[in-house]
Amino acid sequence: MPILQINTNIPKEKVTEEFNLNLCETLAKTLNKPVGYCAVHILADQIMSFGGTFEPCAHVSLISIGRLGVEENKKHSKVIMDELEKLGIPSNRVYIFFQDAHPFELGYNKTTFAEILAENN
């Protein structure tokens, strides 16, 4: 359900599979979602600027069904930015867009989460 996409100008070589998998685990934990439904997509080597420079930066999008809101997003923002700092991206050079999706808006396994969640209740 949660989809975390990170666009960054840091080199691909800095983004390891281990980092990606750890970030997926971290995402599952902060959102209290099963890791089996979490997806992390990191697009490195992008031509990006932030604040008028090409220093390391990132634009992040987090889509989730629920578990997002005014207070929740403060926690998620800190957790995500703490991880990005491990790649050398300062938190003052990151924007995160949070999108709370409806279950019918996300398809999975030939159906949508509206049907999946209805079956689990």
Secondary structure as UniProt FT lines:
FT   STRAND          3..8
FT   HELIX           12..14
FT   HELIX           17..31
FT   HELIX           35..37
FT   STRAND          39..43
FT   TURN            51..52
FT   STRAND          58..64
FT   HELIX           70..85
FT   TURN            86..88
FT   HELIX           91..93
FT   STRAND          94..100
FT   HELIX           103..105
FT   STRAND          107..108
FT   TURN            109..110
FT   STRAND          111..112
FT   HELIX           113..120
//
